[in-house]
Amino acid sequence: MIWLIDTGPLVALIVGTDARHEWARAQLKVAPAVVVTCDAVISETLLLLKREGHSCDDLFDLADTGFLRSDFPF
């Protein structure tokens, strides 16, 4: 199974105060080992995290561990 992830769920997963954070964390229990996204989603996620004063380290950790993979460069 392949999952494609967009900006909203990524932000919700990373930001503990996000209204959808618990839902996003629950999805990890059924998610495949790797989820796929594109460079544009990563860029937008970085923008939203920085704009709201959140660290981007968790996003980079998701990529470094291999969970988040960008397979659709634009």
Legacy VTK file of the C-alpha trace (Angstrom):
# vtk DataFile Version 3.0
C-alpha trace
ASCII
DATASET POLYDATA
POINTS 74 float
0.000 0.000 0.000
1.246 3.497 -0.844
0.152 6.582 1.062
0.485 10.065 -0.390
0.628 12.757 2.318
-0.195 16.440 1.963
0.748 19.493 4.002
-2.159 19.521 6.461
-1.567 16.059 7.904
2.190 16.683 8.080
1.703 19.886 10.055
-0.850 18.166 12.289
1.566 15.325 12.951
4.396 17.666 13.925
2.535 20.382 15.862
1.234 19.030 19.152
-1.278 21.855 19.561
-2.816 21.369 16.110
-6.518 20.478 16.212
-5.848 17.319 14.175
-2.676 16.224 16.001
-4.234 13.234 17.778
-5.869 12.065 14.544
-2.555 12.341 12.687
-0.737 10.378 15.410
-3.412 7.679 15.304
-2.796 7.287 11.569
0.817 6.304 12.301
-0.471 3.033 13.759
-1.829 1.958 10.365
0.536 3.836 8.058
2.981 1.974 5.838
6.680 2.199 6.694
7.128 4.899 4.030
4.732 7.660 2.999
5.242 9.603 -0.215
4.974 13.316 -0.841
6.440 15.911 -3.199
8.940 18.723 -2.836
6.157 21.319 -2.961
4.461 19.778 0.091
7.728 19.735 2.013
8.333 23.371 1.090
4.836 24.424 2.138
5.114 22.484 5.407
8.404 24.218 6.174
6.814 27.597 5.448
3.849 26.953 7.747
5.988 25.587 10.562
8.418 28.509 10.443
5.636 31.089 10.076
4.011 29.822 13.272
7.326 29.660 15.129
7.678 25.859 15.196
10.884 23.928 14.734
11.394 22.177 11.415
13.582 19.489 12.975
10.736 16.965 13.265
9.982 17.279 9.561
13.621 16.635 8.707
13.633 13.698 11.137
10.680 12.127 9.291
12.690 12.344 6.068
15.974 11.233 7.632
14.404 8.104 9.124
12.961 7.187 5.732
9.317 7.520 6.785
8.746 10.543 4.525
9.976 10.286 0.967
9.681 12.862 -1.799
9.124 11.008 -5.055
7.475 13.756 -7.081
9.920 16.633 -7.536
8.524 19.705 -9.247
LINES 1 75
74 0 1 2 3 4 5 6 7 8 9 10 11 12 13 14 15 16 17 18 19 20 21 22 23 24 25 26 27 28 29 30 31 32 33 34 35 36 37 38 39 40 41 42 43 44 45 46 47 48 49 50 51 52 53 54 55 56 57 58 59 60 61 62 63 64 65 66 67 68 69 70 71 72 73
